[in-house]
Amino acid sequence: MIPRLRAVGILLNNEDQVLLMLRRKAGRAYATLPGGGIESGETPAEACARELLEEVNLVVTVGEEVLVLDNLDNHEHYFRVSHVSGEMRLGDGPEGIRNSAENSYTPQWVNVSELDAVNFVPEQVRALIKSAG
């Protein structure tokens, strides 16, 4: 099986909080970083910037790639990103369109110091976020 290529952004604010996407899907509640599929012709960094705009309404500058991870059926590129403009909310991309009670997307700032209390996936990225905060 060919892995799905994904790009993911790690965005911290000045209060040592990380931006997470809280998810409810198929009766399961968890949190993940904003990101998504890399489209044909896009670089991972370009996809990261597009995904953050689509998912959480933020224009970002994509910085250093800090991790490449094979996770389930995905090949994921993780980048540090910096906020440029926009007010954080659920964006107008596919997540905003298909948001429902059964399949919900809620962007939220979470204190890095409280990350252990969150059902965060993938688990391998938790330490990376904590070291960045």
Secondary structure by P-SEA (a helix, b strand, c coil): cbbbbbbbbbbbccccbbbbbbbbcccccccccccccccccccaaaaaaaaaaaccccccccccccccccccccbbbbbbccccccccccccccccccccccbbbbbbbbccccccccccccccaaaaaaaac
